[in-house]
């Protein structure tokens, strides 16, 4: 079965989106995924979607490993899994220093170890076992989860470079990817599969569903500057071999010249990192990721120059104009 996901919630009140999400499920979206940074929390939109569409899989991409204490995170994950029995995927990741340290006042230290420890703790806690353990990045004393889901959720790790990609394949059910081109799939997938067979690869794919080239270019350049100057994403693209190409943009950004930085974004990255064009062209670009090893594309509409409901419908697998 080819999975096909959409990022939610959409703009506007979440409680008004039931009909919209149901329609998208009827048109072939198998998954709904949410994230957590500075807007909605990662769980609430998915609980609503799971209650509206009883067969849809729902997943977090991602919940930061730092911003909830281990016990509180276990409670949230358990409740989420109970709300979507057999359909819940919990994506855990390090997030970034911006979200963790600047916005949540938590030291962004040892991200690899923190993600590893958090996943190991959740895997134990969700069995109902008493956890009394000193991990490398935190200590849990005498915790036992008082309410367990009937079906254990899948747990995946958000990963960029080789260490976290290998960890995802070794310790979890798969990896959640972000900010990569279709060709980059060939680089990252083998690291995950070193951990064993049957590991799922999920990727959040940025989509600008427009044939207006000026609109696509403007939105993509701003987004690339905003994200690829965050240290974790800068390191990822340097690891992918783009350090020389991106250095002029990085230097302009560090110097405070934001306009110059947007102008210095390499042109090839606009089409590489942003699926764009007509609905048919977008679907062809999504398929390239699948052909290169992606199991679950999760569309994230970055911007649209037409009504959002219209473009999400046109990108659905079963949509016919």
N, C-alpha and C positions, 0 to 999 in steps of 0.2 A: 504493500500500500504506500503510495506516495503522499507524504504529509505536506501540508501547505498552510502556513500560518499568517496571522495578521496581528499587528501590535494594537492594543487597546489600552485605555479608553480613547475614544475619539473626542474632538473638541465639543464642548457643551456638556450639560448635566449628564452624569453617568446613568441616572435612572430613566432617562429618556431614550436610551440606546438599545432597549430590548428588541424592538422590531428590526432595527438595523442589523444587529448581531445575528439574530435568527435568520434573516434573509441571506447574509453572507455564508452562514453554515449550510443553508440549502443550496448555495451556489458552489460549494466545494471546499470552503475553508475548513480544514480538519482541526486546526489549533487556534487558540487565542493566547497571546503572550503579553505580559506587562513588564514594566521595569520600575526602578525606584531610584530617584535622584533628588530633584527638588520640587516635584509636582505631587501626583497621587502616590500613595504607598503601593507596594508591589502586589499585595494580596487582594484588596477589596474589589478592583475591577474584575479579577478572575473569578472570585466567588460569585459575583453577579452573573457573569457569563456562564459559569458552570451550572447555575440554577436555571438559566434560560434555555440552554442547549444541553440536553442531558447526555449527548454522545460526544461532545467536543472535548478535546484535551486542552488543558490550561497549564501555562508554565510561567515562571518568573525568570526574566532575563535582564537584570539579575537582582538578587537581594545581597547587599554588601555584608561581608563577614564580620565587619567591625561595629555596625551601628545599632545592633541589639545585643544584649547580654546573651550568653549561650542558652540559659534556661528560658528566657523570653522568646528567643528565636525558635527553640524547640516547640514551645506552646503554639506559636504562630504557624509553624509548619504542620503540626499535628491537626490544628483546626482547619487549615487549608486542605489537607489531604482528606479530612472527614467530609468536607463540603463537596469534594469532587472525587469520590472513591474510584480508584483505579485509573484516574485521568489526570492526576496532579503531577507536575514536574517542578522540582525546586532547583532553580539555578542559583548557585552560590559563587560569588566572586569577590575579588579584592576591591573592586571599584577603583577610585582614584584618590590622590591626596586632596583634590579640590572638594569632593563630596565628603570624604571621611574626616579630614583634618580641618579644612576651612569652614565647612558647613555644620559639622557635627561634633567638633571639639574633641576628637579622638585621635591619638597619635597613629599615623600611617606608617607602621613599622612591621618589618618581616611579612610582607603580603603573602608570599608563598606558604610560609609556615602557618599563618593565621587561617588561610583558606583550608589547608590540609587539616589543621586541628579542628576547625569548625565542622567539616564534613565528617571526620571521625567521631566527634562528639554526637552529631545528629544521628549517625547510623546506630550508635549504641542507645541513645536516649529514646529513639522511636521504637525500640523493642520493649520498652518498659523496664529495662534493667536500671538498677541504681548506679549512678555514675559518681564515682569518687576518684578523680583523676587529675594529676598535674600534667598538663600539656605544655608544650614549649612556650606558647603565647598566652595562656590563661590557665587558671585552676578552677575546677568545679568540685564542690564538696557536698556530697550526700544528695544529689539531685535525682529525683525520679519523676518522670512525666505521669501526671495523674489521669490523663485522658488520652487514649491511644486511638489512632484511626484503624478501621477494619482492614484497610489495604494500605500497605506502605507506599509512600510516594517514590517516584524516581528522583534521584539526586544527580545533578550534573554540575560541572565546574566550568565557569567562564574562564577562558584561557586565550592568551595571545602568543607568547613565545614558548620555546621548547620545553622549559622546565614545567610550566603549568599545563601545557598540552599533554606531556607525559603523565603528569599527576592525574589529569582528568581521565585518561585512558586506564590508568592503573587502579584508581581509588573509587571512581564514580561510574555512572551509567553512560557518560559521554561528555562531550565538550560543547560549550556555547561560544560561538565566534562572533566577531564584530569588526567592522571597519576594514574589510579585506576585499580584494578583487576576486573575480572568478578564477583567475590563474593562480592566485595565492592559495587557493584550496589545495593545489597539488603540493605546496610546501608544508602546510600545517597538518593535513590529514594523516600522513604517515606517523607523525609523533604520537597522535592519539591512539592509533591502531597498534602501536607497540604494546599497549596495555592489555590487548586481547581482542578476540573477535566480538562482534555484536555491539560495539560502541557506537552510539548515535552522535552525529554531528548536526548541530543546530546553528544557524547563522541569522543574525539580524541584518537584513539587507535594506539599505537606504534607497528610497524610491522617490523620484520627482516625476510624476506622470504627466509630462508636458512636452509638446513639440515646439514650444517657444524657446529657441536656443538661448536668447538673452536671459530669460527667466531662469532656466536651468543653470547657466553659467554663474549668475549672480548668487543664487541660493547655495550652490555647491561650493563655490569659493569661500563664502563666509563660514559655512559649516566645517569645511576642511581646516580652515585656520583655527576655528574654535576648538576643535577636537585634537587635531594633530600637533598642537602646541601643549597639550596636557602631557606630562612626562611619560605616563605609561603607554600612550599611543605613539608618541614620538619614538620611544625605544622600540616599539613593535615595528614601525615602518623602517627604522634604521636596521633592525634585525632582518627585515625582508629585503634589504639591499637598496633602499631609497635614500640613504643618508645624504649623498652628494646632491641628488635632485631636490631635496627638501631644505637643504642648508640655507639657501638664500631667503626662503620664506621664514624659516626659524629665526634667522639673524634679524630680519626686519621686524618681526613680532617682538623679539626681545628688546629691540631698540625703541619700541613704542610706536612704530609706524604701521598701524593696522591696515591702512589703505594700500601701502606698498606690499605688505605681506599677502593680501588677497590677490594682487596682481601677479605675484611670484609663485602662486600655486601651479605646479606643473599641469599643463593642459590634459595630459593623458590620464591624470588621476580623476578628473571630473567624470569621465565616462567609465573609468575603472571602478570607482567607489560609489557612484550613483547610477542606479538603473533609471533610465529616462527615455522619453519618446512616447510614441503611441502605445496603446494597450498591447498590441501585438508585438511591438518591438520590446517592450518591457518583459513580456512573457518569454521571449527568446533569450533575453539576457539572464533571466532567472534560471532558465533551463541550463545555461552554461555552467552555473554553479552546481546544479544537480549532476550534470555530466562529469564534473570534476570531483565528485564524491560527497556532495552535501545531501543529507537525508531530509532535513526539514528547513526549507527557506521560510523565514518570518519577515514579512514585509513591514517596513516602517516608513509611512508616508512623511517625508521630510517637509514638503510643501506642495501645494497644488494650486493651479490657476483656474480650476473648475471646482464645483461643489465636491467636498470630500466623499459624500455618500455615493456620488456618481462614479468617481474614479476607483473606489474600493470595489464597487460592483463590477466594473469593467475588467479589473485585474483578476477576478475570480476564475478558477479553472473551468467552471461550467457556464460562464457567461457567453451568450450569443447575441450579437448586435442585430 
